[in-house]
Amino acid sequence: MDARSREAGQGRAAALALLRGAAPPAGRLLPSPAGPDAWIAFDEEIRRHGPDPLPEAAAATFRTRLFAPLGRRLPEPPVEVLLCHPDGRVREAALGTPQPPPELVVIRCADWAAAVREPARRLLDRTLADAPAATLVALTPLVLRLARREQGTWALALFEAALRTDPPLPAAPARRDPARRPARPAEPPRTVLARLCDSADLPTRRYATRLTLDTPVLRDRLTVRDLARLAAAERDPANAAVWADATLGALAAARRDDGGDGGDRADRGDDEAGAERDQAVDLLIGSPLPTVRAAGVTALRRAGRTAEGVSHLADRSPLVRACARWLTAQDGGDPHDHYRRLASDPSGCSPHAVAGLAESGRTEDVPLLQGLLDHPSGAVRAAAVAGLRRLGADPDRSALLALLDDPSPAAAREAGLSLRPVAEVLDTAHLLSRCTPKLPLHTRRAAFRLLLIQGGTAARQAAESLSSDWEPALRHAARTYAAFYATGERTKRRGWLRR
């Protein structure tokens, strides 16, 4: 269950508890912090199971007749229930209660009934004017969700106009402890958009990013280093790519302002702007996301650091390796020679360097890759097998069959992939002997897949042998294929069996 489903479940549970008469825990309707999906689910649950399905006057009379003989006081529904009531007149009246929950007021701003919608909008407008920063931070995620509704664009336009002014957040008071040394001065307050750019809610983060970069006044406040820091800190690939593109644009604009052409910048090495650009490039390169690192490697050329492209040839990402090869070629180097040196060095060989060598696409490297099938590292062996397959080399069946027993699951998986084109001519008995619980899981799985390509009796025997395997996924697949072949036998449809 994802986070949004959990939030919706919390909202539904809180609604049902409130309808049963349970008091909110610790005086809070929903656990803090409650996400926008929790409030939307709360509203929908109250509307679905809300009280008083009869007209308001009839329902009140009915409750009075029910409780009067018992000597009990007529219970008053909580204001949260009234704000979500199925009857629009009840929702309209509940908006006049003191301090209604602002989240439910936002939901009522998108109400289908104009008599409910208009007072809710006036109330939200006053709330935003009284406390703009707190209201924007707390309610923007919910406003974004409701903007998909027919009447939900009003609140989004109101919030967007306020966000473009980017009001500052109140500064946190500095705490002073007499027993300790004097506290450092409090940091300057952050702005609302800066807070929303760090929001845990992904749609809010993306919206704040777009709004910041689309507003010239807000975008110009960010330095190249600020943009790079935001790109490096972002964990959403799509949003990180937006920040990275903005960083590259700012770097290009800065180089044009300096009159640079991407050449040597050694004579301006002490320049403050140049140092800031270098820091921005380093931040991009240090990101865990490949798209951001690729942007950083590409930016090395504008920064006059083309020679550093060699150090990124063995990056773990194919995208970054491709950018590094381009950068190395721009500097007059030969990426292929660097890859050959890395792959030939027993101490410095890495699976990413082997993958980069195969990506260079030269058949003369086949003997070198074949020699790496016995490398001590399982990751290197797997990369060598994948590289041979990428170069279209004829598979060495005996060597690849031996790799099915490799202790590295990656090496066995790559060997199985390379053997698929010749699976029909492989030794069936050898593969069947690998379909036993005594052998590692990756060996059983690779042999079973090759036997399924062979089909016929061998595949049926392998499926029956693995039908009691301890691994659930492999056991389920084996039972499925065993039933398939058994059905073919019962119906005498021999065409299903190729042997």
N, C-alpha and C positions, 0 to 999 in steps of 0.2 A: 504494500500500500504506500503510495507516494505521499508527500507532505500535504498536497492540496486535498487529497481524499481524507487524510487524518483531520485536517481542519474542518472539512464539511461534517465529518462524523462528530466532532466536538460541538459544532453548532446545533446539529439535530438532537444530540443528547441533552444539551442545555435547554432546548425548547421543550422537549418532552418532560424533563424534570420540572420546569416552571409550570407547565400545564397540570402536572400532578399536585402542585401546591408546595413543592420543595423550595426552600429558601436558597438563593445563590450562595455558594461557599465563599466565606470571607467578604461578603457583600459585593462580590463581582459576578456579573451575569455570565461572562465567559472567561476562561483562564487567560492570564496575561503572559505574553502578548497574543491576542487573538487575531488571526489573519482575516483578510477580506472574505475568503471562502467560508469561514465559520459564520460570519454575520449573514451572508446571503443564504446559507443553508438554514440558519436560525429563522430568518424571515419566511422562507418557503415552508418550513415545518410547522410554524404557527399558523400560516395561512391554510395548510392542508388539514391540520387537526385542531384548529382554533376553536374557542368556545362560541356559544350562542349562534348556532346555525340558523335560528329563527330570527325574525326582525327584532330590533333592539328592545322595543317596548314590550313585546310579547315575551322575550327571553327574561327580561328583568322581572316581570309579573310572575313568570313561572318559578324563578328562583325564590321570590318572596314567599309564594305559597308553599314551597317545599321546605324552607328553613324556619318559617314562623312557628309551626306546631312544635318544632324541636327546641324552641327558645334560643336559637342561635342567630348570630348577627349575619347579615348578608355579606358574603365575602366580596371584596373588591379585586378585580383582576389587576395584576401588575401593569404598570405603564408600558413595559416592553411587550406584553401580550396585546395591549390595546393598539400600539403602534403598528402591529402586524395583523390586526383583526381583518377577517374577510370582508366586513362591512366598511365601505369607504367613509361613512359618517362617523364611525367610531375612530378610524385612523385620523380623520380631520380633527376631531375633538381632542385626541390624545396629544396632538402637536402643541396644544395650549398648556399642557402641564409643565411645571417648573423643571428645567434642566433635563429634557429627554435625552437619551443616549445619542450622541452625535452620529454614530455609525448608522443607526436606524433612521435618523433624519436624512442622511445622504441617500439611503435606499428609497425613502419616500419622495425624494426629489425626482426620481425616475418613475414615480407611480403613474398608472394609466389614467387615474382620475384627476382632472385639473383642480378640483376643489381640495384635494390632498396635496397635489404637487406644488401649487403656488405658495401656500403658507410654509411648506417645508423649505422651499427655495429662499424665501425671505429670512427664515431662521438660519439657514446655512450661510447666507450672505452676511448676517450680523455676526455670526460666530467667527467667520473668516476675518472680518474687519477688526474684531476685538483681540483675537490671538492668531495672527496669520501664520507664524512659524510653527506653533504646536499643531494647528489644524491641518496644515499642508503635510507635515511629516506623518501625522496619524492617519489621515483619511485619503491620501493620494492613491494608495494601492486599491482601496475600495472603489474610488471614483473611476479608476481605469477599468475595473471589472464591469462596472455598471454602464460604461460608455458604449458597450455593445448593444444596449437596449435602445428602443425607439426614442425614449425620452431621457436617455442618459447623457447626451452630448452637452446639455446645458452646464452641468456641474464640471465636466471636463474643460469646457471653454473658460469657466470662472477660475478654475484652479490653474489653468495654463497661463492666463493673464497674470495671476498673482506670482506664479513661479518664475516668470520672465523677469520680475523685479528682484528675485532671489533674496528674500529677506534673511537677515542673519539670525542665527539661533542665539538664545540668551546664553551669556557666559556662565559657566559653572562657577559657583563661589569657591574661592581658594580656602582650603582647610588649614588652620594653624593649630599646631600642638605645642603648648608652652614647654613640654619636656623634650621636644626635638628641636633640631635646627630650624631656622626660619624657612617657610615653604617658598618654593620658587614662584615667580609670578605666574598667574593663570594664563594659559594659552589663549590667543585671540579666538573669539567664537567662530565656529564654522557656519557656513550658510546652509540653507535648506536643501538646495540642489546637491551640495557636496554630501549631505547626509543621505539623500535619496540615491545618489550614485553608489553608495555603500549598502543599500538596502538588501536585506535577505530575500526580498521578493524579486524574482527575475524580471517580470514585466515592468515593475517600477524602475528597476535599474536601467533597463533598456530605454524606457521612456525618458528618464532623466538624462541619459547620455545623448539621446537625439535632441532633446530640448536645449541642452547646453551647447552642443556643436552647431545647432541651427540658429542660435541667437548670437549675432556678432558681438554684442556687448559682453555676454558671458564667455564666449569663446576666446576673445582677446585677452581676458584676464588670466588665462592659463598659459604658462610658459611651455616651451618644448619639453622641459624636464617634467612638468606636471602631467602633460599628456602621456608621456612615456611611462610614468609611474602608474597612472590609471590603467594603461594597457597591460602592464606587467602584473598588476594586482588582480585584474579581472580573471575569473575562472570560467566564464561563459564564452565559448569560442566566437560566437557571432558578435557579441558585444565587444570582446577584446579586439576583434578585427576592425571594428569601427574606430576604437581609440587608436589602434596602430596606424590606420590610414590617415587619421587626423595628425598623428605625430609625423608621419612621412611628409604630409603636406606642409606642416610647419617647418620641418627641416629644409625642404626645398625652398620655401619662401625665405628662410634665414640665409641660405646660401646665395640666393639672388640678391638679397640686400647687401651682402658682403662683396658681391661681384665675383664670387668664386666659380670655378668651372669644374670642380671635382678633382683638381690636381693636388699637388703637395701643399700641406698647410703647416709645414714646420716653422715657417717664419711667423706664424700667428699662434704658436702653441700656447703662449701665455695669455692669449686673449680670453676674456671672461665668457664671451658668447660662445667661442669655440669650445671651451671647457664644458659649458652647459650642454652643448650639442653632443659632445663625447659621452657625457653622463647619460643623456637620453638614449643614445645608441646602446650603451652598456645595459641599461635597464631593459630595453627590448630584447636583447640577446639573452638576458637572464630569465626570461619568462618560461614557465613550464609548457606553454601552449605553442605548438609548432608554427601556427600562422604568425604569431607575434615574433618568435625568434627569426622566422624567415624575413619579416619586415626589417628586423634589426640587421641581419646579414646584408640585405639589399642596401640598407642605409650606410653601410661601411664605405661604399664607394663615394657617396656625397661627402662623407666625413674625411676623405683622404686617407682611409685606412684599408685600402684594397688588399694589401699584403696579408691581412688577418684572415682572409677567406680560407686559406689553407687549413687553419685550425678548426674549421667547421665542416670539413669534408666528411668527417666520420660522425656527424650528428645522428641521433637516434631517429630523426624524422626524415623521410624521403624528400619532403618539400624543402626542408632546410638544406639538405645535401645538394639538391638541384640548384638552389640559390648560391650555395658556396662554389659549385662547379662553374657557374656563370661568372661569379666574382673573380675566381682564380684565373679564368680565361681572359677576363678583362685586364688583368694585371700582367698578361703575357705568359702565364704559367700553363702547365699541362696537367689537369686534374687526374688524368689516367695514370701518369707516372707516379704521382703522389699515392694513389690508391695501390699501385703495385708494390711500392715500397712498404706501405703499411701492412699489406697482406703477406708480404714476404718476411716481415719481422716477427719472429715467434713471440717475443715479449710484448710487442705493441699491437698485435693483430686483434681487432675487435669485430664482432658480428656486423656492426654498422659500416665499418670499412670494407668488409667483404661484400655487403649489399651494394655499397657505392661502386665498387669495382664492377659488379655485374650490371649496374645501371649505366655504366659507361658504354656497354654494348660492343665489346670486341671479342671475337671468337678465339683470338690468340691467348686469351686468359683462361681457357678451359683447362689446360694442364695444371695451372696454378690452383684453380679451384678444386680440381680433383685431388690434389695433394693435401688440401685442407679437410678432406673427409675423415682423416685420422687425427685431427687437431684435439688437444686435451680438453678444450672448452666445448660443451655441448651446443651452446649458442652459435659458436663459429661453425661447427659442423652443420647445423641447421641452415645457417646463412649460405654456406657453400653449396648445399643441395639445392636450395632455392635459386641461387645464382646460376648453377648449371642448367636448371630448368628454364630460367629466363633467357639464357643465351641459346637455347634450343639444342643443347648438346645431347647426343645419344646416351640414354641412361645405361650405366653399368649395372646390370641386373643383380649380379652377385654382391656387389658392394652395397647397393640399395637394400637388398633383402637382408643383409647383415645389419643394416641400420634400423630395421624394424625392431631389433632387440636392443637398440641403443638405450642407455639409461636416461637419456634426455628425451622427454616427451616431444619437444619441438623438433628434434632431429628425426624421430620416428614419424611424426606427422608429415614433415616435408618429404621424407623418403616414400611414404605412402602416396602422396600427391604425385610424385615423379613417376611412380610405378603404375599409375592408373592407365596410361595409354597402352601398356604392354601387359595388363593384368590377365588377359585371357590366355597368355602363353606361360604364365608363371607356374611353378611347381605347386600343385594343389595340396599335396600331402604336407609340404613344408608350411603352407599357410594354415592348414587345419590344425597342425601341431601347435600353432600359436594361439588358438582359440581355447585356451584352458585357464581356469582361475588361478593357476599357479604362477602365471606370467603377469607382468605389470599391465595395468589397465590400458596404457597407450599402445602397447604391443597388440593386445587383443583387439582393440578398436581398429587399428590400422589393418590388421590381417582380415578382420571381418568385412571391412569395406571393400578390400580387393576381391574377396570371395563373392561378395554380392555382385560385383561386375562380371565375374566368371559365370555366375548363375548356376542353374541346374542342381544336381545332387550335392555338389560341394557346398553351395550356398545354403541348401536346406540343412545339411549336417552341421554347418557352423551355427546356423540360427538355433537349431535344437540344442546344441552344446552350450550356447550362451543364454538360453532361456531361463536358467537359474542363476545367472551371474549376480554377484553382490552389488554391482553398480546399477542404480535404478535406470538411468537413461539407456545404457547399453542393454540391460535386461528387457526393457520395454521395446526397444528396436528389434531385438532378436525374437521376441514373442510375436511381434507384428509380422515379421517376415516368415516365421515358422507357420503362422496361421495362413498366410498367403499361399505358401507352397502346399500346405495340407488341403486347402480348398481346391487347388488345381488338381491334386490327386483324386479327390472325391468326385469331382465333376468330369474327370477324364479329359480335361482340356490340356493336353500335353504341350500345346503351343506355348504355354506359359513357361515350360521348362526347356531350357536349351540343351540339356544333357540328360 
